[in-house]
Amino acid sequence: MPKVSVVVTTYNREGFLKETILGILNQTFQDFELIVVDNFSNFDFFDFIKNLNSDKIRAYQNQNNGVIAVNRNVGIEKATGDYIAFCDDDDVWMPTKLEKQINYVNNNNLHNKQVVLYTNSIEFFETKEQVTNKRKINGLNDFLKSNQVSLSTSFVSNNFGKQRFNETPEYFAVEDYIFWMELYVSGFSFHLNKEKLIRYRVLKSSSSAIQYSISHLRKIFALIHIRVKHKDLKINNVKFCYTIVLNIVKFGVKAFLQKFKHKF
């Protein structure tokens, strides 16, 4: 069995998907399988995969009805590796991404431990680039400000049992945020490599850009979900309430500005 299972979910992004897959296939660490789950794209998906000519790829199609979490969970079910690395279909890995994360596990004696590894990244849009600097996660309170784990940077030990991405439609675009918090609650440790090991593509049509103001409401839903589900968690209540209020204000301001912009 492979050491790592890489899970990519995709829909109608033939050009981006090819770049994503080639970036994965060209990794310096090669002991992996690549699981690609397609939501019945508008091109011949299986012919596309066949033309990539790689025996590492295991291709599937599954209807997710617009809920990406469904197909991420399909990928988890198919994964056979000791670790799972996720990648969105428009992001690009640096060639040493997997090698450096495997080395981190080896050098820090994290074998058979419950771990989530994540890295910094380079955001790119057309000709512009900027670095995203993530913070180290030392406790659940570190999740309050924002989600520190970008999905395409993640490298997770495949020992989380029945834990899966939340498939509730209301949690669209924050399902990974909830997933990381659930893993933390269940005992996973989080480890940040400050190197920039992926290129994160910023698209106007991406879920992160559509109705940007709504993202603040979704974050509130995610935090309340965790707080209600795990009533005994040690969360700073002042910081928690402050985060909720702050996101309500941000939502209101951005929604107003968007409406103002469209009006004039």
Sequence and secondary structure as in RCSB ss.txt:
>XXXX:A:sequence
MPKVSVVVTTYNREGFLKETILGILNQTFQDFELIVVDNFSNFDFFDFIKNLNSDKIRAYQNQNNGVIAVNRNVG
IEKATGDYIAFCDDDDVWMPTKLEKQINYVNNNNLHNKQVVLYTNSIEFFETKEQVTNKRKINGLNDFLKSNQVS
LSTSFVSNNFGKQRFNETPEYFAVEDYIFWMELYVSGFSFHLNKEKLIRYRVLKSSSSAIQYSISHLRKIFALIH
IRVKHKDLKINNVKFCYTIVLNIVKFGVKAFLQKFKHKF
>XXXX:A:secstr
  SEEEEEEESS HHHHHHHHHHHHT S   EEEEEEE   SS HHHHHHHT  TTEEEEE   TT HHHHHHHH
HHH  SSEEEEEETT EE TTHHHHHHHHHHHTT TTS EEEEEEEEEEETTEEEEE      SGGGGTT     
GGG EEES  TT      GGGTTTHHHHHHHHHHHTT EEEEEEEEEEEEE  TTSTTTTTTTHHHHHHHHHHHH
HHHH TT    HHHHHHHHHHHHHHHHHHHHHHHHHHH 
